[in-house]
Amino acid sequence: MGLAFAPAICRIRTQTLSRPKESHVIRHRLYCKIVKQMHTRTREQAGGPFRAALGELIYELVGNKPSLGGAVKHSLAQVIVPYGTMSPRHYHRVLEETYFLLKGKARMIIDGHEFALTPGEACLIMPGEVHQVFNDSEETLEFLVFCAPPWTADDFIEV
C-alpha cells in the first residue's frame, strides 16, 4: 500500500498599519495559500509487519523508499517485542537511533551497560554502539525507533 495524501493549506496573513498618530490608517492584508502534499501512514497501512529473526515485529512507517515517503534525513518504525523475546545484538556504522518507549518495560544493553526503559522515556544510540533490547516483562513491549539517516539493511551489523 502506498501513502495517503492529504492537502495541507497554510494561510499567511500580514497586516501593515500606519503610525497610530496619523488620521488615515492604511491597512494591507495579504493572504497566501501554500498547498503542499502531506505524507501520512498508519501502522495498518504498513502492509503488515516485518517479523525479525528473534520474533520482534517491525512496522516501517517513514523511510527512504518511495513507498515510505522517500525521506532522506530520517526514518521511523514502530517495534513490538512480544514477552520473552529480544532484538539481535547489533550496531550501526552510520546511523543514530532513538528509541521512545510507548508500552511495557524494556531491558537495554548498550556497550555493556544495562538499564531499564519505561513508557515515556527515550534512549539515544550512537553509531558503533553495540546494543540489544529485551522484553522480560509479562506485557508486550512497544516503542518507536527514529533513525538518522534513514535505516537501511546494509547498516545493520549483527554481532
CYANA upper distance limits for C-alpha pairs under 8 A (distance plus 0.5 A):
  1 MET  CA     45 GLN  CA      6.72
  1 MET  CA     46 ALA  CA      7.42
  1 MET  CA     47 GLY  CA      6.77
  1 MET  CA     67 SER  CA      8.08
  2 GLY  CA     45 GLN  CA      8.13
  2 GLY  CA     67 SER  CA      5.93
  2 GLY  CA     68 LEU  CA      8.04
  3 LEU  CA     39 HIS  CA      6.62
  3 LEU  CA     40 THR  CA      6.49
  3 LEU  CA     41 ARG  CA      6.11
  3 LEU  CA     45 GLN  CA      8.16
  3 LEU  CA     67 SER  CA      7.14
  3 LEU  CA     68 LEU  CA      7.52
  3 LEU  CA     69 GLY  CA      7.55
  4 ALA  CA     39 HIS  CA      6.70
  4 ALA  CA     40 THR  CA      5.98
  4 ALA  CA     41 ARG  CA      6.90
  5 PHE  CA     37 GLN  CA      6.62
  5 PHE  CA     38 MET  CA      6.16
  5 PHE  CA     39 HIS  CA      5.94
  5 PHE  CA     40 THR  CA      6.98
  6 ALA  CA     37 GLN  CA      6.53
  6 ALA  CA     38 MET  CA      6.00
  6 ALA  CA     39 HIS  CA      7.72
  6 ALA  CA     40 THR  CA      8.23
  7 PRO  CA     35 VAL  CA      7.04
  7 PRO  CA     36 LYS  CA      6.47
  7 PRO  CA     37 GLN  CA      5.59
  7 PRO  CA     38 MET  CA      6.76
  8 ALA  CA     34 ILE  CA      8.46
  8 ALA  CA     35 VAL  CA      6.35
  8 ALA  CA     36 LYS  CA      6.02
  8 ALA  CA     37 GLN  CA      6.83
  8 ALA  CA     38 MET  CA      7.02
  9 ILE  CA     33 LYS  CA      6.74
  9 ILE  CA     34 ILE  CA      6.23
  9 ILE  CA     35 VAL  CA      5.55
  9 ILE  CA     36 LYS  CA      7.39
 10 CYS  CA     32 CYS  CA      8.26
 10 CYS  CA     33 LYS  CA      6.24
 10 CYS  CA     34 ILE  CA      5.87
 10 CYS  CA     35 VAL  CA      7.43
 11 ARG  CA     31 TYR  CA      6.71
 11 ARG  CA     32 CYS  CA      6.00
 11 ARG  CA     33 LYS  CA      5.61
 11 ARG  CA     34 ILE  CA      7.37
 12 ILE  CA     30 LEU  CA      7.89
 12 ILE  CA     31 TYR  CA      6.14
 12 ILE  CA     32 CYS  CA      5.87
 12 ILE  CA     33 LYS  CA      7.58
 13 ARG  CA     29 ARG  CA      7.04
 13 ARG  CA     30 LEU  CA      6.09
 13 ARG  CA     31 TYR  CA      5.71
 13 ARG  CA     32 CYS  CA      7.66
 14 THR  CA     28 HIS  CA      8.00
 14 THR  CA     29 ARG  CA      6.06
 14 THR  CA     30 LEU  CA      6.18
 14 THR  CA     31 TYR  CA      7.98
 15 GLN  CA     27 ARG  CA      6.88
 15 GLN  CA     28 HIS  CA      5.91
 15 GLN  CA     29 ARG  CA      5.56
 15 GLN  CA     30 LEU  CA      7.83
 16 THR  CA     26 ILE  CA      7.76
 16 THR  CA     27 ARG  CA      6.04
 16 THR  CA     28 HIS  CA      5.95
 16 THR  CA     29 ARG  CA      7.81
 17 LEU  CA     25 VAL  CA      6.77
 17 LEU  CA     26 ILE  CA      6.06
 17 LEU  CA     27 ARG  CA      5.82
 17 LEU  CA     28 HIS  CA      7.91
 18 SER  CA     22 GLU  CA      7.55
 18 SER  CA     24 HIS  CA      8.29
 18 SER  CA     25 VAL  CA      5.95
 18 SER  CA     26 ILE  CA      6.13
 18 SER  CA     27 ARG  CA      8.04
 19 ARG  CA     25 VAL  CA      8.07
 20 PRO  CA     25 VAL  CA      7.96
 39 HIS  CA     69 GLY  CA      6.97
 41 ARG  CA     45 GLN  CA      6.57
 41 ARG  CA     46 ALA  CA      7.66
 41 ARG  CA     61 LEU  CA      6.74
 41 ARG  CA     62 VAL  CA      8.33
 42 THR  CA     46 ALA  CA      7.07
 42 THR  CA     61 LEU  CA      7.58
 43 ARG  CA     47 GLY  CA      8.38
 43 ARG  CA     48 GLY  CA      8.33
 43 ARG  CA     59 TYR  CA      6.87
 43 ARG  CA     60 GLU  CA      8.49
 43 ARG  CA     61 LEU  CA      7.31
 43 ARG  CA     78 GLN  CA      8.37
 44 GLU  CA     48 GLY  CA      7.39
 46 ALA  CA     59 TYR  CA      6.72
 46 ALA  CA     60 GLU  CA      6.97
 46 ALA  CA     61 LEU  CA      6.92
 48 GLY  CA     59 TYR  CA      7.47
 49 PRO  CA     57 LEU  CA      6.04
 49 PRO  CA     58 ILE  CA      5.64
 49 PRO  CA     59 TYR  CA      5.25
 49 PRO  CA     60 GLU  CA      8.12
 50 PHE  CA     57 LEU  CA      6.19
 50 PHE  CA     58 ILE  CA      5.54
 50 PHE  CA     59 TYR  CA      6.93
 51 ARG  CA     55 GLY  CA      6.57
 51 ARG  CA     56 GLU  CA      6.41
 51 ARG  CA     57 LEU  CA      5.24
 51 ARG  CA     58 ILE  CA      6.91
 52 ALA  CA     56 GLU  CA      5.89
 52 ALA  CA     57 LEU  CA      6.79
 52 ALA  CA     58 ILE  CA      7.81
 53 ALA  CA     88 PRO  CA      8.50
 54 LEU  CA     85 THR  CA      7.01
 54 LEU  CA     86 MET  CA      6.80
 54 LEU  CA     87 SER  CA      6.75
 54 LEU  CA     88 PRO  CA      7.40
 55 GLY  CA     81 VAL  CA      7.54
 55 GLY  CA     82 PRO  CA      7.74
 55 GLY  CA     85 THR  CA      6.74
 55 GLY  CA     86 MET  CA      7.81
 55 GLY  CA     87 SER  CA      8.41
 56 GLU  CA     79 VAL  CA      7.39
 56 GLU  CA     80 ILE  CA      6.20
 56 GLU  CA     81 VAL  CA      5.06
 56 GLU  CA     82 PRO  CA      7.08
 56 GLU  CA     85 THR  CA      7.50
 56 GLU  CA     86 MET  CA      7.38
 56 GLU  CA     87 SER  CA      7.20
 57 LEU  CA     79 VAL  CA      6.17
 57 LEU  CA     80 ILE  CA      5.52
 57 LEU  CA     81 VAL  CA      6.93
 58 ILE  CA     77 ALA  CA      7.11
 58 ILE  CA     78 GLN  CA      6.43
 58 ILE  CA     79 VAL  CA      5.12
 58 ILE  CA     80 ILE  CA      7.02
 59 TYR  CA     77 ALA  CA      5.94
 59 TYR  CA     78 GLN  CA      5.65
 59 TYR  CA     79 VAL  CA      6.83
 60 GLU  CA     68 LEU  CA      7.99
 60 GLU  CA     76 LEU  CA      6.96
 60 GLU  CA     77 ALA  CA      4.94
 60 GLU  CA     78 GLN  CA      7.16
 61 LEU  CA     68 LEU  CA      6.82
 61 LEU  CA     75 SER  CA      8.12
 61 LEU  CA     76 LEU  CA      6.08
 61 LEU  CA     77 ALA  CA      5.73
 61 LEU  CA     78 GLN  CA      7.79
 62 VAL  CA     68 LEU  CA      5.30
 62 VAL  CA     69 GLY  CA      6.48
 62 VAL  CA     70 GLY  CA      8.27
 62 VAL  CA     71 ALA  CA      7.36
 62 VAL  CA     74 HIS  CA      8.41
 62 VAL  CA     75 SER  CA      5.53
 62 VAL  CA     76 LEU  CA      5.45
 62 VAL  CA     77 ALA  CA      7.36
 63 GLY  CA     68 LEU  CA      5.40
 63 GLY  CA     69 GLY  CA      6.67
 63 GLY  CA     70 GLY  CA      6.44
 63 GLY  CA     71 ALA  CA      5.67
 63 GLY  CA     72 VAL  CA      8.10
 63 GLY  CA     74 HIS  CA      7.20
 63 GLY  CA     75 SER  CA      4.87
 63 GLY  CA     76 LEU  CA      7.05
 63 GLY  CA    150 PRO  CA      6.26
 63 GLY  CA    151 TRP  CA      7.59
 64 ASN  CA     68 LEU  CA      6.85
 64 ASN  CA     69 GLY  CA      7.14
 64 ASN  CA     70 GLY  CA      4.69
 64 ASN  CA     71 ALA  CA      5.05
 64 ASN  CA     72 VAL  CA      6.24
 64 ASN  CA     74 HIS  CA      8.36
 64 ASN  CA     75 SER  CA      7.62
 64 ASN  CA    150 PRO  CA      6.57
 64 ASN  CA    151 TRP  CA      8.40
 65 LYS  CA     69 GLY  CA      7.05
 65 LYS  CA     70 GLY  CA      5.48
 65 LYS  CA     71 ALA  CA      7.97
 66 PRO  CA     70 GLY  CA      4.95
 71 ALA  CA     75 SER  CA      7.28
 71 ALA  CA    150 PRO  CA      7.64
 72 VAL  CA    149 PRO  CA      7.38
 72 VAL  CA    150 PRO  CA      7.05
 73 LYS  CA    148 ALA  CA      6.32
 73 LYS  CA    149 PRO  CA      5.36
 73 LYS  CA    150 PRO  CA      6.57
 74 HIS  CA    146 PHE  CA      7.42
 74 HIS  CA    147 CYS  CA      5.79
 74 HIS  CA    148 ALA  CA      4.79
 74 HIS  CA    149 PRO  CA      5.22
 74 HIS  CA    150 PRO  CA      4.77
 74 HIS  CA    151 TRP  CA      8.04
 75 SER  CA    145 VAL  CA      8.50
 75 SER  CA    146 PHE  CA      6.22
 75 SER  CA    147 CYS  CA      5.59
 75 SER  CA    148 ALA  CA      7.08
 75 SER  CA    149 PRO  CA      7.60
 75 SER  CA    150 PRO  CA      4.95
 75 SER  CA    151 TRP  CA      6.62
 76 LEU  CA    144 LEU  CA      7.48
 76 LEU  CA    145 VAL  CA      6.13
 76 LEU  CA    146 PHE  CA      5.21
 76 LEU  CA    147 CYS  CA      6.97
 76 LEU  CA    150 PRO  CA      8.48
 77 ALA  CA    144 LEU  CA      6.24
 77 ALA  CA    145 VAL  CA      5.72
 77 ALA  CA    146 PHE  CA      7.29
 78 GLN  CA    142 GLU  CA      7.66
 78 GLN  CA    143 PHE  CA      6.35
 78 GLN  CA    144 LEU  CA      5.05
 78 GLN  CA    145 VAL  CA      6.76
 79 VAL  CA    142 GLU  CA      6.17
 79 VAL  CA    143 PHE  CA      5.94
 79 VAL  CA    144 LEU  CA      6.67
 79 VAL  CA    145 VAL  CA      7.74
 80 ILE  CA    140 THR  CA      7.42
 80 ILE  CA    141 LEU  CA      6.15
 80 ILE  CA    142 GLU  CA      5.08
 80 ILE  CA    143 PHE  CA      7.28
 81 VAL  CA     85 THR  CA      6.73
 81 VAL  CA     86 MET  CA      7.14
 81 VAL  CA     87 SER  CA      8.48
 81 VAL  CA    134 PHE  CA      8.33
 81 VAL  CA    135 ASN  CA      6.90
 81 VAL  CA    140 THR  CA      6.61
 81 VAL  CA    141 LEU  CA      5.49
 81 VAL  CA    142 GLU  CA      6.90
 82 PRO  CA    135 ASN  CA      7.34
 82 PRO  CA    139 GLU  CA      7.91
 82 PRO  CA    140 THR  CA      5.40
 82 PRO  CA    141 LEU  CA      6.76
 83 TYR  CA    135 ASN  CA      6.00
 83 TYR  CA    136 ASP  CA      6.81
 83 TYR  CA    137 SER  CA      6.81
 83 TYR  CA    138 GLU  CA      6.17
 83 TYR  CA    139 GLU  CA      6.52
 83 TYR  CA    140 THR  CA      6.16
 83 TYR  CA    141 LEU  CA      7.85
 84 GLY  CA    134 PHE  CA      8.04
 84 GLY  CA    135 ASN  CA      6.11
 84 GLY  CA    136 ASP  CA      6.07
 84 GLY  CA    137 SER  CA      8.08
 84 GLY  CA    138 GLU  CA      8.46
 85 THR  CA    134 PHE  CA      6.75
 85 THR  CA    135 ASN  CA      6.26
 85 THR  CA    136 ASP  CA      8.14
 86 MET  CA    132 GLN  CA      7.75
 86 MET  CA    133 VAL  CA      6.12
 86 MET  CA    134 PHE  CA      4.78
 86 MET  CA    135 ASN  CA      6.55
 87 SER  CA    132 GLN  CA      6.16
 87 SER  CA    133 VAL  CA      5.97
 87 SER  CA    134 PHE  CA      7.13
 88 PRO  CA    132 GLN  CA      6.62
 88 PRO  CA    133 VAL  CA      8.46
 88 PRO  CA    158 GLU  CA      7.13
 89 ARG  CA    130 VAL  CA      7.18
 89 ARG  CA    131 HIS  CA      6.15
 89 ARG  CA    132 GLN  CA      5.30
 89 ARG  CA    158 GLU  CA      6.37
 89 ARG  CA    159 VAL  CA      6.25
 90 HIS  CA    130 VAL  CA      5.81
 90 HIS  CA    131 HIS  CA      6.13
 90 HIS  CA    132 GLN  CA      7.18
 90 HIS  CA    156 PHE  CA      7.24
 90 HIS  CA    157 ILE  CA      5.87
 90 HIS  CA    158 GLU  CA      4.68
 90 HIS  CA    159 VAL  CA      5.86
 91 TYR  CA    127 PRO  CA      7.45
 91 TYR  CA    128 GLY  CA      6.05
 91 TYR  CA    129 GLU  CA      6.14
 91 TYR  CA    130 VAL  CA      5.09
 91 TYR  CA    131 HIS  CA      6.71
 91 TYR  CA    156 PHE  CA      6.69
 91 TYR  CA    157 ILE  CA      5.91
 91 TYR  CA    158 GLU  CA      7.15
 91 TYR  CA    159 VAL  CA      8.23
 92 HIS  CA     96 GLU  CA      8.17
 92 HIS  CA    127 PRO  CA      5.77
 92 HIS  CA    128 GLY  CA      6.09
 92 HIS  CA    129 GLU  CA      7.84
 92 HIS  CA    130 VAL  CA      8.45
 92 HIS  CA    155 ASP  CA      5.71
 92 HIS  CA    156 PHE  CA      5.80
 92 HIS  CA    157 ILE  CA      6.59
 93 ARG  CA    127 PRO  CA      5.77
 93 ARG  CA    128 GLY  CA      5.97
 93 ARG  CA    155 ASP  CA      6.43
 93 ARG  CA    156 PHE  CA      8.27
 93 ARG  CA    157 ILE  CA      8.36
 94 VAL  CA    127 PRO  CA      5.90
 94 VAL  CA    128 GLY  CA      8.23
 94 VAL  CA    149 PRO  CA      8.16
 94 VAL  CA    155 ASP  CA      7.29
 95 LEU  CA    126 MET  CA      7.69
 95 LEU  CA    127 PRO  CA      6.06
 95 LEU  CA    147 CYS  CA      6.78
 95 LEU  CA    148 ALA  CA      5.85
 95 LEU  CA    149 PRO  CA      6.01
 95 LEU  CA    150 PRO  CA      7.86
 95 LEU  CA    151 TRP  CA      7.58
 95 LEU  CA    155 ASP  CA      7.99
 96 GLU  CA    124 LEU  CA      7.88
 96 GLU  CA    125 ILE  CA      6.29
 96 GLU  CA    126 MET  CA      5.27
 96 GLU  CA    127 PRO  CA      6.01
 96 GLU  CA    147 CYS  CA      6.08
 96 GLU  CA    148 ALA  CA      5.88
 96 GLU  CA    149 PRO  CA      7.76
 97 GLU  CA    124 LEU  CA      6.42
 97 GLU  CA    125 ILE  CA      5.54
 97 GLU  CA    126 MET  CA      7.09
 97 GLU  CA    145 VAL  CA      6.99
 97 GLU  CA    146 PHE  CA      6.07
 97 GLU  CA    147 CYS  CA      5.06
 97 GLU  CA    148 ALA  CA      7.23
 98 THR  CA    122 ALA  CA      7.10
 98 THR  CA    123 CYS  CA      5.95
 98 THR  CA    124 LEU  CA      5.02
 98 THR  CA    125 ILE  CA      6.58
 98 THR  CA    144 LEU  CA      8.45
 98 THR  CA    145 VAL  CA      6.12
 98 THR  CA    146 PHE  CA      5.62
 98 THR  CA    147 CYS  CA      7.08
 99 TYR  CA    122 ALA  CA      5.92
 99 TYR  CA    123 CYS  CA      5.69
 99 TYR  CA    124 LEU  CA      7.17
 99 TYR  CA    143 PHE  CA      6.89
 99 TYR  CA    144 LEU  CA      6.14
 99 TYR  CA    145 VAL  CA      5.21
 99 TYR  CA    146 PHE  CA      7.11
100 PHE  CA    119 PRO  CA      8.17
100 PHE  CA    120 GLY  CA      7.20
100 PHE  CA    121 GLU  CA      6.37
100 PHE  CA    122 ALA  CA      4.84
100 PHE  CA    123 CYS  CA      7.15
100 PHE  CA    143 PHE  CA      5.88
100 PHE  CA    144 LEU  CA      5.60
100 PHE  CA    145 VAL  CA      7.05
101 LEU  CA    105 LYS  CA      8.47
101 LEU  CA    106 ALA  CA      8.45
101 LEU  CA    117 LEU  CA      7.41
101 LEU  CA    118 THR  CA      6.69
101 LEU  CA    119 PRO  CA      5.18
101 LEU  CA    120 GLY  CA      6.16
101 LEU  CA    121 GLU  CA      6.25
101 LEU  CA    122 ALA  CA      6.91
101 LEU  CA    142 GLU  CA      6.81
101 LEU  CA    143 PHE  CA      4.75
101 LEU  CA    144 LEU  CA      6.98
102 LEU  CA    118 THR  CA      8.38
102 LEU  CA    119 PRO  CA      5.35
102 LEU  CA    120 GLY  CA      6.79
102 LEU  CA    141 LEU  CA      8.27
102 LEU  CA    142 GLU  CA      5.92
102 LEU  CA    143 PHE  CA      5.49
102 LEU  CA    144 LEU  CA      7.77
103 LYS  CA    118 THR  CA      7.90
103 LYS  CA    119 PRO  CA      5.88
103 LYS  CA    140 THR  CA      7.64
103 LYS  CA    141 LEU  CA      5.97
103 LYS  CA    142 GLU  CA      5.47
103 LYS  CA    143 PHE  CA      7.32
104 GLY  CA    118 THR  CA      7.08
104 GLY  CA    119 PRO  CA      7.16
104 GLY  CA    137 SER  CA      7.54
104 GLY  CA    139 GLU  CA      6.37
104 GLY  CA    140 THR  CA      6.38
104 GLY  CA    141 LEU  CA      4.98
104 GLY  CA    142 GLU  CA      7.04
105 LYS  CA    116 ALA  CA      7.40
105 LYS  CA    117 LEU  CA      6.33
105 LYS  CA    118 THR  CA      5.45
105 LYS  CA    119 PRO  CA      7.64
105 LYS  CA    135 ASN  CA      7.30
105 LYS  CA    136 ASP  CA      8.18
105 LYS  CA    137 SER  CA      6.73
105 LYS  CA    141 LEU  CA      6.81
106 ALA  CA    116 ALA  CA      6.08
106 ALA  CA    117 LEU  CA      5.54
106 ALA  CA    118 THR  CA      7.09
106 ALA  CA    133 VAL  CA      6.91
106 ALA  CA    134 PHE  CA      6.30
106 ALA  CA    135 ASN  CA      5.95
106 ALA  CA    136 ASP  CA      7.80
106 ALA  CA    137 SER  CA      8.28
106 ALA  CA    141 LEU  CA      7.29
107 ARG  CA    114 GLU  CA      7.59
107 ARG  CA    115 PHE  CA      6.43
107 ARG  CA    116 ALA  CA      5.13
107 ARG  CA    117 LEU  CA      6.96
107 ARG  CA    133 VAL  CA      6.26
107 ARG  CA    134 PHE  CA      5.54
107 ARG  CA    135 ASN  CA      6.94
107 ARG  CA    136 ASP  CA      7.64
108 MET  CA    113 HIS  CA      8.49
108 MET  CA    114 GLU  CA      6.11
108 MET  CA    115 PHE  CA      5.95
108 MET  CA    116 ALA  CA      6.49
108 MET  CA    117 LEU  CA      7.75
108 MET  CA    131 HIS  CA      7.74
108 MET  CA    132 GLN  CA      6.39
108 MET  CA    133 VAL  CA      5.14
108 MET  CA    134 PHE  CA      6.88
109 ILE  CA    113 HIS  CA      5.84
109 ILE  CA    114 GLU  CA      4.89
109 ILE  CA    115 PHE  CA      7.11
109 ILE  CA    131 HIS  CA      5.96
109 ILE  CA    132 GLN  CA      5.90
109 ILE  CA    133 VAL  CA      7.08
110 ILE  CA    114 GLU  CA      7.13
110 ILE  CA    125 ILE  CA      8.18
110 ILE  CA    129 GLU  CA      6.85
110 ILE  CA    130 VAL  CA      6.15
110 ILE  CA    131 HIS  CA      4.82
110 ILE  CA    132 GLN  CA      7.22
111 ASP  CA    129 GLU  CA      6.21
111 ASP  CA    130 VAL  CA      5.63
111 ASP  CA    131 HIS  CA      6.79
112 GLY  CA    130 VAL  CA      8.48
117 LEU  CA    121 GLU  CA      6.60
117 LEU  CA    122 ALA  CA      8.01
117 LEU  CA    123 CYS  CA      8.41
125 ILE  CA    129 GLU  CA      7.01
125 ILE  CA    131 HIS  CA      8.31
135 ASN  CA    140 THR  CA      8.06
135 ASN  CA    141 LEU  CA      6.76
147 CYS  CA    151 TRP  CA      6.41
151 TRP  CA    155 ASP  CA      7.81
152 THR  CA    156 PHE  CA      7.77
